[in-house]
Amino acid sequence: MKKQVLLLLGILSLILISCSTSTVVKDQKLYANAWELEYITGPRITFQGLFPDTKPKIQFIAGSDMITGNSGCNGYATRFTLKGDMISFADPQLSTMMYCGDGEAVFRKTMKQIDRYRITDGKLEFLTGDVVMMRFKPAL
């Protein structure tokens, strides 16, 4: 009986360790590099029309709850909360205040709607429910 209990505890321990390890690896991919926006849902304006010069970027700062980036015009920094695949962002604080069209407002508004993330085929996707709202590729 003791052998069966020990075997069961060993199996459960391995399962728990493997689950936590996959979460850590998933999170490490998030921090691995900066991400450049390649798709955003919503506006009737083309992606190129929203961001004619600079595509928005996001970078997760390892060991902190901060992100930095560029919203297509102005630089920003803000805090984020991550629990499993659930993610949320505080209001971005802009470092400059240039007006560069509607893209920045669309980007900021969409970021506030995000509640989940996933990394699929090397791309970072931000979702609201099950709907992909933004997709990023690794920035070069």
C-alpha positions as CSV (number, residue, x, y, z in Angstrom):
1,M,0.0,0.0,0.0
2,K,2.8,2.4,0.9
3,K,4.5,1.7,-2.5
4,Q,1.3,2.6,-4.3
5,V,1.0,5.9,-2.4
6,L,4.6,6.8,-3.0
7,L,4.2,6.0,-6.7
8,L,1.1,8.1,-6.9
9,L,2.8,11.0,-5.2
10,G,5.8,10.7,-7.5
11,I,3.6,10.8,-10.6
12,L,1.7,13.8,-9.3
13,S,4.9,15.6,-8.5
14,L,6.2,15.0,-12.1
15,I,2.9,16.3,-13.5
16,L,3.0,19.5,-11.4
17,I,6.7,20.1,-12.2
18,S,6.1,19.7,-16.0
19,C,3.1,22.0,-15.9
20,S,5.0,24.8,-14.1
21,T,8.0,24.3,-16.4
22,S,5.9,24.8,-19.5
23,T,4.5,28.0,-18.1
24,V,8.0,29.3,-17.4
25,V,9.1,28.5,-20.9
26,K,6.0,30.1,-22.4
27,D,6.7,33.3,-20.3
28,Q,10.4,33.3,-21.4
29,K,9.3,33.5,-25.0
30,L,7.4,36.6,-24.1
31,Y,10.6,38.3,-22.8
32,A,12.9,36.8,-25.5
33,N,12.8,39.8,-27.8
34,A,11.0,43.0,-28.8
35,W,7.8,42.5,-30.8
36,E,6.6,44.5,-33.8
37,L,2.8,44.9,-34.6
38,E,1.8,43.3,-37.9
39,Y,-2.0,43.2,-37.4
40,I,-4.6,45.1,-35.4
41,T,-8.4,44.5,-35.6
42,G,-11.1,47.1,-35.7
43,P,-10.6,50.2,-37.8
44,R,-11.6,50.5,-41.5
45,I,-8.3,52.3,-42.2
46,T,-5.7,49.9,-43.6
47,F,-2.8,48.9,-41.4
48,Q,-0.4,50.8,-43.6
49,G,-2.7,53.8,-43.3
50,L,-2.7,53.7,-39.5
51,F,1.1,53.2,-39.2
52,P,2.7,54.7,-42.4
53,D,6.2,55.2,-41.0
54,T,6.8,53.3,-37.8
55,K,5.0,50.1,-36.6
56,P,4.2,49.8,-32.9
57,K,6.6,47.8,-30.8
58,I,6.4,46.3,-27.4
59,Q,9.1,44.9,-25.2
60,F,8.6,43.0,-21.9
61,I,11.3,43.9,-19.3
62,A,12.5,40.7,-17.7
63,G,12.3,40.6,-13.9
64,S,9.7,43.4,-13.8
65,D,6.1,44.1,-14.5
66,M,7.0,46.8,-17.1
67,I,6.8,47.1,-20.8
68,T,8.2,49.7,-23.1
69,G,7.7,50.4,-26.7
70,N,6.6,52.7,-29.4
71,S,3.0,53.2,-30.3
72,G,3.7,54.0,-33.9
73,C,4.6,57.6,-33.1
74,N,5.4,58.2,-29.4
75,G,7.4,56.1,-27.0
76,Y,5.6,54.7,-24.0
77,A,6.1,52.6,-20.8
78,T,3.5,51.0,-18.6
79,R,2.9,48.2,-16.1
80,F,1.3,44.8,-17.0
81,T,-0.2,42.0,-15.0
82,L,0.4,38.4,-16.0
83,K,-1.3,35.3,-14.6
84,G,-1.0,32.2,-16.7
85,D,-2.2,33.3,-20.1
86,M,-4.2,36.2,-18.7
87,I,-2.7,39.6,-19.3
88,S,-3.8,43.2,-18.7
89,F,-2.1,46.5,-19.2
90,A,-2.2,49.8,-17.3
91,D,-2.7,53.1,-19.2
92,P,0.5,53.7,-21.1
93,Q,2.5,56.8,-20.1
94,L,3.8,58.6,-23.2
95,S,7.3,59.9,-23.2
96,T,6.6,62.4,-26.0
97,M,3.3,64.0,-27.1
98,M,3.6,64.2,-30.9
99,Y,0.4,63.8,-33.0
100,C,0.9,61.3,-35.8
101,G,-2.6,60.3,-37.0
102,D,-5.1,57.9,-35.6
103,G,-2.9,54.8,-35.3
104,E,-1.6,55.6,-31.8
105,A,-5.2,56.1,-30.4
106,V,-6.3,52.8,-32.0
107,F,-3.2,51.0,-30.6
108,R,-3.7,52.4,-27.1
109,K,-7.5,51.7,-27.0
110,T,-7.0,48.1,-28.2
111,M,-4.3,47.5,-25.6
112,K,-6.8,48.3,-22.9
113,Q,-9.2,45.6,-24.2
114,I,-6.7,42.8,-24.1
115,D,-7.2,40.0,-21.5
116,R,-5.2,37.1,-22.8
117,Y,-2.1,36.3,-24.8
118,R,-0.6,33.3,-26.7
119,I,2.4,32.6,-28.7
120,T,1.7,30.7,-31.9
121,D,4.1,29.9,-34.7
122,G,6.6,32.4,-33.2
123,K,4.1,35.2,-33.2
124,L,2.6,37.0,-30.1
125,E,-1.1,37.3,-30.2
126,F,-3.2,39.5,-27.9
127,L,-6.8,38.4,-27.5
128,T,-10.1,39.6,-26.0
129,G,-11.9,36.4,-25.2
130,D,-11.1,34.2,-28.1
131,V,-10.8,37.0,-30.7
132,V,-7.3,37.9,-31.9
133,M,-7.1,41.7,-31.5
134,M,-3.4,42.2,-32.2
135,R,-0.6,40.1,-33.6
136,F,3.1,40.8,-33.3
137,K,6.2,39.3,-35.0
138,P,9.7,39.3,-33.4
139,A,11.2,42.7,-34.1
140,L,14.5,42.8,-36.0
